């Protein structure tokens, strides 16, 4: 399973993918003071009183892949072009 966190100023998008190519949006959120430098990490937990091992690999940091305002392009009236 792949996860991707993207950021535009104080807006964040979390996505997941089963193949590392086709990502689905999980959440979009706004953090009031999230536009500056941030710290982030990975956390795994169980919803029950149990324990398990979690293994994370291939963590990369790169350019934002969240396409700007993609949903507005889909709603645009083609007659306006």
N, C-alpha and C positions, 0 to 999 in steps of 0.2 A: 504494500500500500504506500502511495506517495502522498505527501501533504505539501501545500505551498501557501506561504504567507506573503501577501503583497501589500504595499503601502503607497498611498498618495496623500502627502501631507499628514493630516490627522485621521484619515480614513483607511481602514484595513479590510482586506478580503482574505478569507481562509477558504482554500479549495482542497479537494482530494481527488485521487486518480487510482485506478486499479492497474494501469499499464504505464504510468509515467508520462503519457502523451495527452490523453483526453481528460481534462480536469473538470470537475463539477463544483459549483459554488456551494459552500457549507454555510458561511456566515459573512455578513458585511457589518462593520461597526465603526463608530466614530469615537475617538478618545480625545477628550477636551484638551489635554496637555500632551498629546501624542505626536506633535509635529516636529519635536526636536530629536535629540539622540535618545535611543531606547535600548533596553536590554531585553532579550527574549531567550527562551529555551524550550526544551521539550519535557513534558511531564506525562507519566502514565500512572493510572490508578484503577482500582477495582471498585465497583459500586457496592460490593458486598464485603463482609469481613473475611477476606482471603488474601493470599499473596501469589505473586507470579513473577516471572522474569520477562523483561521487555528489552529488546535489542533494537537500537536505532543505528542506521549507517548512511553513508553518502550525504551528509549534511553539506549544503553549499549555500553561499551568499552571492547574489548577483543582482542584475538590474531588474526593475519592476516589470513583470510580465502581465499585469492587470491592464487590459485594454481600456483606454479612457472613454467613458460614456458610451460604451458599445450599445447599450439598450436604447439610447436615444436615436441612434442611426437606424435601428430596426423599426422604430415607430414613425420615422420621418415620412412625410407624404412625397411619393416619387414625382408628383406634378410640380413640386417646388424647385426641382433641379432645372 
